[in-house]
Amino acid sequence: MKKLTPVRAIRQYCLDCSGFQPKEARLCPATDCPLFTYRLGKNPARKRCGSGDELMLEKTRVEAANSTNTEVLNESGAV
C-alpha cells in the first residue's frame, strides 16, 4: 500500500466530500475551503520540474529551430 502523504490525504478527503467523483472534486464550488488548492492531489507551493522560465526558453528554442527548418525548405523550392 502506498504511503498516505498529507497531500494524498487531502485528495482522499476531497473525493469523500464530493461523493468519490473526481470530476466533482475538480469542479468543487467550495473555494473558501482551506483545502481547496490541494483538492487535485497537488501541492501548489511545490516547485515543479521545469519552471516557467525554463519552459519558455525551451519553447523559444523549438520555435527557432522550426523557423530555421522552414526557411531552409523555402529556399530549396519546397512549399
BELHU-V155911 format. One record per pair of residues at least 24 apart in sequence whose C-alpha atoms are under 6 Angstrom apart, sorted by sequence separation. I is the first residue (numbers start at 1). J is the second residue. D is the distance in whole Angstrom. If there is no record, write none. Layout:
i:I j:J d:D
i:I j:J d:D
This chain:
i:14 j:39 d:6
i:11 j:39 d:5
i:11 j:41 d:5
i:8 j:41 d:6
i:7 j:41 d:6
